């Protein structure tokens, strides 16, 4: 998706140095007392919140407005007004016992409002202000540096998506704007390319949820943002594909609680991303990529060994049966059991089991997948033997793409 002209294309080039701006947001100061007046038009982005959380957010934003006004009254800059609003909002959100990520959200939203109302900051800078406030809030509540950087990216993205929405952008453009702003925020914090892609995917998925996208659409938005921003950062095509799958799996995990579906979402979007790479990966490679991404995403989400194998087989099967990338029955008979076997073998290896056990479990998973595909007992035995051989590392055998994706 193309971004709109309101996207946060560059965050700090027109501001004072980034470190100075960060200092503004992390310097402690007295916070304004909260008010009980409600703030309109916030519930559109809080569809999954409890009524108590919504009330807490409303009060936090009110507290932020009071703090920003007091800051403005003493002629502080727009950046300082946004920082004051963010600090006050976090304190109020904490009083309401909101979760730590929600406290960061409250700080970021309050800062974005204050930044806009100051009349001094551009739309790109407003997104930065939201991210900095979220980062500062994360520091207050004891998050690690990586965690608060991710919160900064998420809230910069939320602000950018809101700005895009106000400009009439559709949901895809909002998600794209969110991903771009989040990645820029992470780059400003000197985070790695992978972390930039992760933040982009997270922010895009959040924006997509607000835009009432389905879980599948949220995963797609996350994958596209991760791949796009990974490319902007200089990732290789394979790294982009891996990041897309990971982002999709994380988005699905946040949207629903089905382990196998999380893995399948990762695999599906990794295959879609691989297909979009203009002929870099064959159709068979794409199916192998789908299985690998599904299993690896599942491991990150602490899925069971059986669920990882199932998700890998299902993802490989779905990739193999796409009309534009349809594999022959012979190729599917290789790819689908191989995906399940690789997932089970890698799981066994990760928990420290012997090579013999890795091979046995890989073979068993491949046989189950082959059986589920209606293969004959002889074909199941062949699939099991092949998967066991790969897990045992015989003659340097590997499942194509699996180690690369991992």
C-alpha positions as CSV (number, residue, x, y, z in Angstrom):
1,X,0.0,0.0,0.0
2,X,1.2,3.5,-0.7
3,X,1.4,5.9,2.1
4,X,-0.4,9.2,2.2
5,X,1.3,12.6,2.2
6,X,0.6,12.8,5.9
7,X,2.8,9.8,6.8
8,X,5.7,10.3,9.1
9,X,8.3,10.0,6.5
10,X,11.2,11.4,8.6
11,X,11.0,12.1,12.2
12,X,13.7,14.3,13.5
13,X,15.4,16.0,10.5
14,X,13.6,19.3,11.1
15,X,13.8,19.2,14.9
16,X,16.5,19.8,17.4
17,X,18.9,16.9,18.0
18,X,17.1,13.7,18.9
19,X,19.0,13.2,22.1
20,X,18.0,16.6,23.3
21,X,14.3,15.9,22.5
22,X,14.5,12.6,24.3
23,X,15.9,14.4,27.4
24,X,12.9,16.7,27.3
25,X,10.6,13.7,27.6
26,X,12.5,11.8,30.3
27,X,13.2,14.7,32.6
28,X,11.1,14.4,35.7
29,X,8.7,17.2,36.6
30,X,5.6,17.6,38.7
31,X,2.5,16.3,37.0
32,X,-0.8,17.9,36.9
33,X,-3.6,16.6,39.0
34,X,-6.2,14.6,37.0
35,X,-9.6,15.8,36.1
36,X,-12.7,13.7,35.7
37,X,-14.0,15.3,32.5
38,X,-14.3,12.8,29.7
39,X,-12.5,13.2,26.4
40,X,-14.6,12.5,23.3
41,X,-13.6,10.4,20.3
42,X,-11.3,8.0,22.0
43,X,-13.4,4.9,22.0
44,X,-12.8,4.2,18.3
45,X,-9.4,2.9,19.1
46,X,-10.3,1.1,22.3
47,X,-12.7,-1.6,21.0
48,X,-11.1,-4.3,23.1
49,X,-10.8,-2.4,26.4
50,X,-12.9,-2.8,29.5
51,X,-15.1,0.1,30.6
52,X,-12.7,0.7,33.5
53,X,-9.7,1.0,31.1
54,X,-11.7,3.4,28.9
55,X,-12.5,5.5,31.9
56,X,-8.9,5.5,33.0
57,X,-7.7,6.5,29.5
58,X,-10.3,9.2,29.4
59,X,-9.1,10.6,32.7
60,X,-5.4,10.2,31.6
61,X,-6.0,12.2,28.5
62,X,-7.8,14.9,30.5
63,X,-4.8,15.0,32.9
64,X,-2.5,15.3,29.9
65,X,-4.5,18.3,28.5
66,X,-4.3,20.1,31.9
67,X,-0.6,19.5,32.1
68,X,-0.1,20.7,28.5
69,X,-2.1,23.8,29.1
70,X,0.0,24.6,32.2
71,X,3.1,24.1,30.2
72,X,1.9,26.3,27.4
73,X,1.0,29.0,30.0
74,X,4.6,29.3,31.0
75,X,5.7,29.5,27.4
76,X,7.3,26.1,27.1
77,X,7.9,24.6,23.6
78,X,5.6,22.3,21.9
79,X,7.9,19.4,22.6
80,X,7.9,20.3,26.3
81,X,4.1,20.6,26.3
82,X,3.8,17.1,24.8
83,X,6.3,15.7,27.3
84,X,4.3,17.2,30.2
85,X,1.1,15.8,28.8
86,X,2.6,12.3,28.5
87,X,4.0,12.3,32.0
88,X,0.7,13.4,33.5
89,X,-1.3,10.8,31.5
90,X,1.0,8.0,32.6
91,X,0.6,8.9,36.3
92,X,-3.2,9.0,35.9
93,X,-3.2,5.7,34.0
94,X,-1.1,4.1,36.7
95,X,-3.6,5.3,39.3
96,X,-6.3,3.5,37.4
97,X,-4.2,0.3,37.5
98,X,-4.0,0.2,33.7
99,X,-1.5,-2.3,32.3
100,X,2.0,-1.1,31.5
101,X,1.5,-1.1,27.7
102,X,-1.8,0.8,28.2
103,X,0.0,3.4,30.4
104,X,2.4,3.9,27.5
105,X,-0.5,4.2,25.1
106,X,-2.1,6.8,27.3
107,X,1.1,8.8,27.5
108,X,1.6,8.6,23.7
109,X,-2.0,9.6,22.9
110,X,-1.8,12.6,25.4
111,X,1.5,13.7,24.0
112,X,0.2,13.5,20.4
113,X,-2.9,15.6,21.3
114,X,-0.7,18.2,23.1
115,X,1.8,18.3,20.2
116,X,-1.0,18.9,17.7
117,X,-2.7,21.6,19.9
118,X,0.6,23.4,20.5
119,X,0.5,24.5,16.8
120,X,4.3,24.2,16.7
121,X,4.9,20.6,15.5
122,X,4.5,19.1,12.1
123,X,2.4,15.9,11.7
124,X,5.6,13.9,11.5
125,X,6.9,15.5,14.7
126,X,3.6,14.8,16.5
127,X,4.1,11.1,15.8
128,X,7.6,11.4,17.2
129,X,6.3,13.2,20.3
130,X,3.8,10.3,20.9
131,X,6.7,7.8,20.6
132,X,8.9,9.7,23.0
133,X,6.2,10.0,25.6
134,X,5.5,6.3,25.4
135,X,9.2,5.6,25.7
136,X,9.4,7.8,28.8
137,X,6.4,6.1,30.3
138,X,8.0,2.7,29.7
139,X,11.0,3.8,31.6
140,X,8.9,4.9,34.5
141,X,7.1,1.6,34.8
142,X,10.4,-0.4,34.6
143,X,10.3,-1.8,31.1
144,X,13.6,-2.9,29.5
145,X,15.1,-0.6,26.9
146,X,14.0,-2.9,24.1
147,X,10.4,-3.1,25.5
148,X,10.1,0.7,25.8
149,X,11.6,1.2,22.3
150,X,8.8,-1.1,21.0
151,X,6.2,0.9,22.9
152,X,7.7,4.1,21.3
153,X,7.3,2.6,17.9
154,X,3.8,1.4,18.5
155,X,2.6,4.8,19.8
156,X,4.4,6.8,17.1
157,X,2.6,4.5,14.7
158,X,-0.8,4.9,16.4
159,X,-0.4,8.7,16.1
160,X,0.7,8.5,12.5
161,X,-2.3,6.3,11.7
162,X,-4.7,8.7,13.4
163,X,-3.2,11.6,11.4
164,X,-3.7,9.5,8.2
165,X,-7.3,8.7,9.2
166,X,-8.0,12.4,9.8
167,X,-6.6,13.1,6.3
168,X,-9.1,10.6,4.8
169,X,-6.7,7.6,4.3
170,X,-8.2,4.1,4.1
171,X,-7.3,1.3,6.6
172,X,-4.4,0.0,4.5
173,X,-2.8,3.5,4.2
174,X,-3.3,4.0,8.0
175,X,-1.5,0.7,8.7
176,X,1.3,1.7,6.2
177,X,1.7,5.1,7.8
178,X,1.8,3.5,11.3
179,X,4.5,1.0,10.2
180,X,6.7,3.7,8.6
181,X,6.5,5.9,11.7
182,X,7.3,3.0,14.0
183,X,10.3,1.9,12.0
184,X,11.6,5.5,11.9
185,X,11.2,5.8,15.7
186,X,13.2,2.5,16.2
187,X,15.9,3.8,13.8
188,X,16.2,6.9,15.8
189,X,16.8,4.7,18.9
190,X,19.5,2.9,17.0
191,X,17.6,-0.4,17.1
192,X,18.5,-3.2,14.6
193,X,16.9,-3.7,11.3
194,X,15.0,-6.7,12.6
195,X,13.7,-4.7,15.5
196,X,12.6,-1.9,13.1
197,X,10.7,-4.4,11.0
198,X,9.2,-5.9,14.2
199,X,8.0,-2.5,15.4
200,X,6.7,-1.7,12.0
201,X,4.6,-4.9,11.9
202,X,3.4,-4.3,15.4
203,X,2.3,-0.8,14.7
204,X,0.6,-1.7,11.4
205,X,-1.3,-4.5,13.1
206,X,-2.5,-2.2,15.8
207,X,-3.6,0.3,13.2
208,X,-5.3,-2.4,11.3
209,X,-7.2,-3.6,14.4
210,X,-8.4,0.0,15.0
211,X,-9.6,0.0,11.3
212,X,-11.7,-3.1,12.1
213,X,-9.6,-5.4,9.9
214,X,-10.1,-9.1,10.3
215,X,-7.4,-11.2,12.0
216,X,-6.1,-12.3,8.6
217,X,-6.0,-8.8,7.3
218,X,-4.2,-7.6,10.5
219,X,-1.6,-10.3,9.9
220,X,-1.3,-9.2,6.2
221,X,-0.8,-5.6,7.2
222,X,1.8,-6.5,9.8
223,X,3.7,-8.7,7.2
224,X,3.7,-6.0,4.6
225,X,4.9,-3.3,7.0
226,X,7.7,-5.6,8.3
227,X,8.8,-6.5,4.8
228,X,8.6,-2.9,3.4
229,X,10.5,-1.4,6.3
230,X,13.0,-4.3,6.4
231,X,13.8,-3.5,2.8
232,X,14.2,0.2,3.6
233,X,16.7,-0.8,6.3
234,X,18.7,-2.9,3.9
235,X,17.6,-6.4,4.8
236,X,18.2,-9.2,2.3
237,X,15.1,-10.6,0.6
238,X,15.1,-13.7,2.7
239,X,15.4,-11.6,5.9
240,X,12.5,-9.6,4.8
241,X,10.4,-12.7,4.2
242,X,11.4,-14.1,7.6
243,X,10.5,-10.8,9.3
244,X,7.2,-10.7,7.5
245,X,6.3,-14.1,8.7
246,X,7.3,-13.3,12.3
247,X,5.3,-10.1,12.3
248,X,2.3,-11.9,10.9
249,X,2.5,-14.6,13.6
250,X,2.8,-11.9,16.3
251,X,-0.2,-10.1,15.0
252,X,-2.3,-13.2,14.9
253,X,-1.2,-14.1,18.4
254,X,-2.3,-10.6,19.6
255,X,-5.7,-10.9,17.8
256,X,-6.7,-14.4,18.9
257,X,-5.6,-17.3,21.1
258,X,-5.3,-20.3,18.8
259,X,-1.7,-21.5,18.6
260,X,-2.0,-23.4,15.3
261,X,-3.7,-20.4,13.7
262,X,-0.9,-18.1,14.8
263,X,1.7,-20.3,13.1
264,X,-0.4,-20.7,10.0
265,X,-0.7,-16.9,9.8
266,X,3.1,-16.6,9.9
267,X,3.5,-19.2,7.3
268,X,0.9,-17.8,5.0
269,X,2.2,-14.3,5.0
270,X,5.8,-15.5,4.6
271,X,4.8,-17.4,1.5
272,X,2.9,-14.4,0.2
273,X,6.0,-12.2,0.8
274,X,8.2,-14.7,-0.9
275,X,5.9,-14.8,-3.9
276,X,6.1,-11.0,-4.1
277,X,9.9,-11.1,-4.4
278,X,9.7,-11.2,-8.2
279,X,10.9,-14.7,-8.9
280,X,13.6,-15.0,-6.2
281,X,11.9,-18.0,-4.7
282,X,10.4,-21.0,-6.6
283,X,6.9,-22.2,-5.8
284,X,8.5,-25.2,-3.9
285,X,10.7,-22.8,-2.0
286,X,7.7,-20.7,-1.0
287,X,6.0,-23.8,0.4
288,X,9.1,-24.7,2.4
289,X,9.3,-21.1,3.6
290,X,5.7,-21.2,4.7
291,X,6.3,-24.3,6.8
292,X,9.5,-23.0,8.3
293,X,8.0,-19.6,9.2
294,X,4.9,-21.3,10.8
295,X,7.0,-23.6,13.0
296,X,9.5,-20.9,14.0
297,X,6.8,-18.4,14.9
298,X,5.1,-21.1,16.9
299,X,8.3,-21.8,18.8
300,X,8.5,-18.1,19.7
301,X,4.9,-18.3,21.0
302,X,5.7,-21.4,23.1
303,X,3.5,-23.7,21.1
304,X,3.7,-27.4,21.7
305,X,5.7,-29.7,19.5
306,X,2.6,-31.2,17.9
307,X,1.0,-27.8,17.3
308,X,4.2,-26.6,15.6
309,X,4.3,-29.6,13.4
310,X,0.6,-29.2,12.5
311,X,0.9,-25.5,11.9
312,X,3.9,-26.1,9.6
313,X,2.2,-28.8,7.6
314,X,-1.0,-26.7,7.3
315,X,1.0,-23.6,6.2
316,X,3.0,-25.6,3.6
317,X,-0.1,-27.2,2.3
318,X,-1.9,-23.9,1.9
319,X,1.1,-22.4,0.1
320,X,1.4,-25.5,-2.1
321,X,-2.3,-25.2,-3.1
322,X,-2.4,-21.5,-4.1
323,X,-3.8,-21.4,-7.6
324,X,-1.0,-19.2,-8.9
325,X,1.6,-21.3,-7.2
326,X,0.1,-24.8,-7.4
327,X,2.5,-27.7,-6.8
328,X,2.1,-31.2,-8.3
329,X,0.9,-34.0,-6.1
330,X,4.4,-35.4,-6.1
331,X,5.9,-32.2,-4.8
332,X,3.2,-31.8,-2.2
333,X,3.9,-35.3,-1.0
334,X,7.4,-34.2,-0.3
335,X,6.9,-30.6,1.0
336,X,4.0,-31.1,3.5
337,X,5.5,-34.0,5.5
338,X,8.9,-32.4,5.4
339,X,7.5,-29.3,7.0
340,X,6.0,-31.2,9.8
341,X,9.1,-33.3,10.3
342,X,11.4,-30.3,10.3
343,X,9.2,-28.5,12.9
344,X,9.2,-31.5,15.2
345,X,12.9,-32.2,14.8
346,X,13.9,-28.6,15.5
347,X,11.7,-28.5,18.6
348,X,13.4,-31.6,19.9
349,X,16.8,-30.1,19.2
350,X,15.8,-26.8,20.9
351,X,15.0,-28.6,24.2
352,X,18.2,-30.6,24.1
353,X,17.1,-34.1,23.1
354,X,19.5,-36.5,21.5
355,X,20.0,-36.7,17.7
356,X,18.4,-40.1,17.7
357,X,15.3,-38.7,19.5
358,X,15.2,-35.7,17.1
359,X,15.2,-38.1,14.2
360,X,12.5,-40.3,15.6
361,X,10.2,-37.4,16.5
362,X,10.7,-35.8,13.1
363,X,9.9,-39.1,11.4
364,X,6.7,-39.6,13.5
365,X,5.5,-36.1,12.7
366,X,6.1,-36.5,9.0
367,X,4.2,-39.8,9.0
368,X,1.2,-38.1,10.7
369,X,1.2,-35.3,8.2
370,X,1.5,-37.8,5.3
371,X,-1.4,-39.8,6.8
372,X,-3.5,-36.7,7.1
373,X,-2.9,-36.1,3.4
374,X,-4.3,-39.6,2.5
375,X,-1.0,-41.0,1.5
376,X,-0.5,-44.8,1.5
377,X,1.4,-46.6,4.3
378,X,4.4,-47.0,2.0
379,X,4.4,-43.3,1.2
380,X,4.1,-42.5,4.9
381,X,7.1,-44.6,5.6
382,X,9.1,-42.9,2.9
383,X,8.1,-39.5,4.3
384,X,9.1,-40.6,7.8
385,X,12.4,-41.9,6.7
386,X,13.2,-38.7,4.8
387,X,12.3,-36.5,7.7
388,X,14.4,-38.6,10.1
389,X,17.4,-38.5,7.8
390,X,17.2,-34.7,7.7
391,X,16.9,-34.4,11.5
392,X,19.8,-36.7,11.9
393,X,21.9,-34.6,9.5
394,X,22.7,-37.6,7.2
395,X,24.9,-36.6,4.3
396,X,24.2,-32.9,5.0
397,X,20.5,-33.2,4.1
398,X,18.3,-30.3,5.1
399,X,14.8,-29.1,4.5
400,X,15.2,-26.3,2.0
401,X,14.9,-22.8,3.5
402,X,14.3,-23.9,7.1
403,X,17.7,-23.2,8.5
404,X,17.9,-19.9,6.5
405,X,14.6,-18.7,7.8
406,X,15.5,-19.7,11.3
